[in-house]
Amino acid sequence: MTRSPRATTARPTATVGRAVPRQRRSASPAPGGTGGAGTVRRTVLPGGLRVVTESVPHVRSATFGIWAQVGSRDETAELNGATHYLEHLLFKGTHRRDALEISSVIEAVGGEMNAFTTKEFTCYYARVLDADLPLAIDVVCDMLTDSLIAPEEVEAERGVILEEIAMTDDDPSDGVHDLFARTLLGDTPLGRPVLGTEETVNGLDRDRIAGFYRTHYDPTRLVVTAAGHVEHDAVVRQVRAAFERAGALSGDAGAQPAPHRGGTHTIAPAGRIDVLDRPTEQVHLVLGMPGVSRHDDRRWALSVLSSALGGGMSSRLFQEVREKRGLAYSVYSHTSGYADCGLFGVYAGCRPAQVDDVLKICREQLAEVAEHGIDADETRRAIGQLAGSTVLGLEDTGSVMHRLGKSEICWGEQLSVDELLERITRVTPEEVRQVAAEVLGQRPSLSVIGRLSERQASRLSAAVAA
């Protein structure tokens, strides 16, 4: 199972969407009418289970998913990794199906199943032909409502997860982002790794994980999404029948309401540097600072800014670091927006001898843009790139299903593709200049994984402190 969207795209991405959530309990079309491809409808079942679908009549596939409003930020220090551990275990058998049957019945019709865990939510999904959607609904609902969480599976899967942690440790281009979160967010639930650590995973037993499941997998904290050649009322009937069969619509006496996420999150003091010494060929670094939350209206302008600064081959960082000087193969900027805070970072991977030059150029570009912003032509190109990639990213039913679930959990409403594009294209150079001054004008922190000499580490510390 993939850990998060980042695990499959290899880099964090901007978060965009509507700022003010509105709750609706009808089955009428969601505001916006369509999501750009078809009609969006929403129904709330007894017990609070939300079902959101988008009909795309011209395709032959359908993607069905169930989202749990729980992520690694909802864990205590001792439970770090429990959300991801549970994600694995729900594939390991129910009273009706063992682990092999869960996977084989979907694969036998040419479908695929997967799941991912993030810091704020978890998703389980299956993509199948439209004729096989009832099967996908039955299997995924069965997993979510009637999992055995058998003790022997807990022990067997522990080894798998420890190997996954080891695999991440062997990929510093991925691990440096976890280190960056720790650098800025500290030893907090939001700053800890989604996978947990070897110590915390070894400390999780069946009782703790089952208790976590009962607490967080209540219907009020679940969102069902389906996209493709689907019929809303039929999906609602099938989901309701599956949850009623398991007695899951009534909720669990031990369940807790979904956490309120808002306000502000404490960010570590600026100018921090964390260096993790590893015998790697390249040094991997993230230079960055606090960004904006997913509810902040400035997120649109920050996404445009990130696109111009490090979002593609024509971006400033790519041109200055790679094209003009050949100092790195991979260099990009990214934003991460959470409910109560955000991060902005610049990643680069280079040979140890190039670290000083790469860091110098990145710092110069951040300072230049913080002071002067980007010009109208850069803004236009960045808006076009962001708008185009937004539409291209919604060309398949899996992407549409993902947008439905994330929008429902994060903002409580759906934003059509046309509305998304309108908001992106409305960003002005002045808005970009202002957010550049506010975000990039902050003193940066630095996270590094690789083999550095003491002299190099001292120079990096001095550069960040300057």
Helices and strands as residue ranges (DSSP letters): H 5-9, E 29-34, E 39-44, E 50-55, E 61-68, G 72-74, H 82-89, H 99-107, E 112-117, E 122-129, G 130-132, H 133-145, H 151-169, H 172-185, H 198-202, H 206-216, G 219-221, E 222-228, H 232-245, E 273-277, E 283-290, H 299-310, H 316-317, I 318-323, E 330-337, E 342-350, G 352-354, H 355-372, H 376-392, H 397-411, H 417-425, H 429-435, I 436-440, E 445-450, H 454-465
